[in-house]
Amino acid sequence: MMLKATRHTGLVVTDIDRSISFYEALGLRVWNHETEQGSFISHVVGLSGAVIETAKLKLPDSSLLELLEYKSHPSKRPDGLYPANHHGCSHIAFTVENVEETVNEVVKLGGTLVNAPAISENGKAKVSYCYDLDGILMEIVEEL
């Protein structure tokens, strides 16, 4: 098999400091925070003169979430929220201890709730969709 592991999940954000605060409030911790620029990163992302502020945040299971703010090629947040069936990366899912507590915190921090926590048909999970500050869809899952 060619693929060995998931290295990280990257999310493009409009204000990296605001997003770091949001995800830290949900329990992630900054592991690395830097600005990347030069010929290598420009080549990798396919954008000439790329300057990207990045922050890698570690979850308790040691998986990584990478936040990227393109300083040289800023992206605007869409006017509306991306629907769940939007082409491309649909959402990022997090396992939590208490789904109600987590989605309440997301909303308190400025995120948007899609659905109140619902128990899956097989009864093994309680699930809620919500959006972060940039309209990125998150699935919050409590295993029952």
N, C-alpha and C positions, 0 to 999 in steps of 0.2 A: 504494500500500500504506500502511496506517495505522501499523503498527508499524515502528520504525526500528532498534531495538537492544534487547538485554537490558541493563537498568540495573544490577540487582544481584539476588542471591538472598537472601531473608531467612529466618533460622532463629530460632525462639523457643527460648530456653535458660533453664535454671533458675538458673545461676550464671555471670554474664557474665565475671567475672575468670577462673574456671576454664576456660571455653570459649575465651577469648582465648589463654590459655597453651597449650591443646591445639592450636589452629589455628596459632599462631605456631611451635610445635615442628614443624609440618608444612610450614613455609615461607611462610605468609601474614604480612603486616605490617599493623599498625593504621594506618589512614589518617585516621580520624576517630573520636572517642569522646566522647559527650555524653549528657546527659539531656534528653529532650524532654517537655514538658508544656504545658498550656494548651488553649484552645478549638480551635485549628487541629488539633493532633494528635488530640485527643479526637474531633473531627468526622471526621477521615480514618479512624481505626481503629474508629469506632463504639462507643467505650467512654467513658462520662462520667467525667471526672476522671482520665484516663489519664496516668500517669507512666511513661515507658519509658526505660531506659538502653540506648543503642545503641552499637555499635562496627562501623564499616565496615573490613573487612580487604581489602587488595589482594593479588591473586595476581600472579605474574610477568608474565602477559599483560595486566595492568591491569584485569581483570574484578574485580568486588567481591562479597564475601560480607558480608551484614549480620547481626550477632547482635543479638537484642532480648531484654532481660529486663524483663518487665512488673512494675514495682515496685508499682503500684497494684492490679493484677489478676493476681497470680501464678498460674501454671499448674503443676500437679503433673506430674511425669514419670509416664507410664503404668507400671503394675506390671510389664508385660512389654515386649518389643521389638515395634515395629510390623512386621508382615509386609510383604514387598515389594509385595503387592497392596492395601495399605491405601488406602482412598479418599482422594483429595487428592494433595498433592505426594508422590510416591513416594520420590525420592532426589535427591541432588546428586552429579554425576559430576565427578571431577578427573582430568586427564591428568597422568601422572607419568613420570619417567625410569626408575624401577625399582619395579615393583609389589611385589615381595617386601620390599624395604627399607622401603617406605612402610607396608604393612600390619603389618610387625613393629613399626614405630614407633607406629602406632595402638594396637596391643595393649599395648605398653610404657607408653603414656600413659593406659591405662585403658579404651580402646575394646574392642569385641567383634568378632571375625572371624566372618563367615558362611561363606565358602568360601575354601579355598586358591586362589591364583591359577590360573586356567584359561585355556588358549588358545582363542580363538573358533574356530568351525567354518571360517571363511574364512582363518584363520591370520594375521589382521592386527592382533590385539590380545590382550593378556593381561589378564584382568579378575578382580577380587575385590570382593565386597561386604563391608562392615563397618559397624559402628555407632559413632557418636561417644559422648561422655560422657552425652548426653541421650537416647540411643537413636534418634538421627536417622540414617537409612540413607545411606551414602556408597558410590558406585561408584568404585573406583580402577582406572584404565586405563593400561596401558603400550602405546603403539603400536609394533608390530613392523615 
